[in-house]
Amino acid sequence: MILENIEIIDILQDGRGVGKKDGKVYFIEGGSYGEICNIELLEEKKNFTLAKKTKTLQKSKDYREPPCPYYYECGGCSIMDISYDRQIKLKQNLIKNALNKTAGIDLDNIKIIKSKDFGYRNKIRLKVGDNGDLAYKKKSSDDLVYIKDCLLANDHIRANFDNIQALSRDITEAMGHILSQISIRSNGKEILLNLYSDEVDKVYDYLKTKDLAYKINILGKNKTLRLGEDHLFFTYKDKTFKVSRDDFYQVNDYQIQNLYGLAKEFLGEDKKLLDLFCGSGTSSIAINGDHLVGVEINKSAIVDAKENARINNLTDYKFIAKNAKYIDQKFIKKEQIHAVTLDPPRAGIDKEIIKTLAKTKIPQIIYISCNPQTQARDIKRFQKEGYALEKIKAVDMFPQTMHVETIALIQKM
Ligand SMILES: C[S@@+](CC[C@H](N)C(=O)[O-])C[C@H]1O[C@@H](n2cnc3c(N)ncnc32)[C@H](O)[C@@H]1O
């Protein structure tokens, strides 16, 4: 069934448009903010109906020609066809709604620090097609869209894209469709490639005699081999960070300073900090300098965190390879912690962590999140334990997509 003249009044975090008619709500694939369109109804759910756009009747006043030729097919970006100013307003609305609906907090004009809107990513991850060509997934599909360039990647990755694709084609021509994915990470000077394959030895033997321009890790299910070093060094102000193949590192080169600057502003000086999802220690070293306890589930990231502490001359630190939910009250008391930073994956934090922090009466929690929905859920849980949201700001780490990084200061009442 087709519905006509539907205005797209909002965009969901996954990029789908939202339309309303006669009290019904539609989640619309392909719907761009502000346009008026016809939609085909696909499936009725309890509170909304799934639909897809069939025809644009009137373009949005925020419309702009997407500069990327793959935009309409590629699943990487979802809002490149609207102005960057409007993208920011949509993200403000997303954060506002998450806080309001989930935690009952009503805030207007949440500040978002804008980014350079293209060329900001220091890492991209691509699929490898049958003949070695590089691709992203299509929108709402597992099919591939083959690309020759990605406008979100930094200049260094873009300049090397053809060579990396040639390497992927060469491996595929020699040994068949043996690579599933390639991730490309750049610090602006060097490139680290992760080649994902079930045939680690074969890829290694093929590449080991070649003159390679990149550091390469070959990652299988149970085995990893490398050609050259398996890490890059990144610099942040006067700090240097070793970031290995699996380590998390913020992807937006231009916003790291703004994100860590806000965290520092929220934290203040002279604190002993517990960082519960510390990765390779980069964020807590950048934010607090010294006097740190870091906890992280990935053992190899903890090896790097200790190395990063050494490189940056820390004098008072502990980095522990453990699930954050097993940190207990006794430990926090013994370490004489003043404040906690939380920077979890998209799923947010375990309830037990909130209970433990509340029992310990930690006065100050800085919560960095790449998912406003789960952060709002966790803020509500903190509220129930006697905490309040003191401040929240956002940093746009992901222009052209509906993703955004928020940073909250949560305090004991
Ligand atoms: C968003 S990253 C943040 C890392 C670090 N704060 C940084 O900025 O580099 C989230 C980190 O949490 C780690 N992690 C995921 N689940 C965890 C858990 N249950 N306990 C401890 N660490 C976990 C991941 O391995 C990842 O390094």
The ligand as an ORCA input file, in Angstrom:
! r2SCAN-3c Opt
* xyz 0 1
  C      34.715      2.937     23.401
  S      36.164      2.043     23.834
  C      36.973      3.207     24.888
  C      38.440      2.957     25.128
  C      39.246      4.106     25.726
  N      38.521      4.817     26.745
  C      39.746      5.042     24.633
  O      39.149      6.115     24.430
  O      40.700      4.688     23.947
  C      35.472      0.836     24.906
  C      36.475     -0.125     25.501
  O      35.789     -0.960     26.440
  C      36.333     -2.266     26.386
  N      35.334     -3.171     27.004
  C      34.220     -3.690     26.444
  N      33.515     -4.402     27.355
  C      34.197     -4.311     28.535
  C      33.968     -4.822     29.843
  N      32.897     -5.555     30.140
  N      34.865     -4.523     30.809
  C      35.965     -3.776     30.538
  N      36.242     -3.268     29.299
  C      35.370     -3.527     28.314
  C      36.606     -2.458     24.902
  O      37.547     -3.477     24.678
  C      37.122     -1.068     24.495
  O      38.526     -0.977     24.642
*
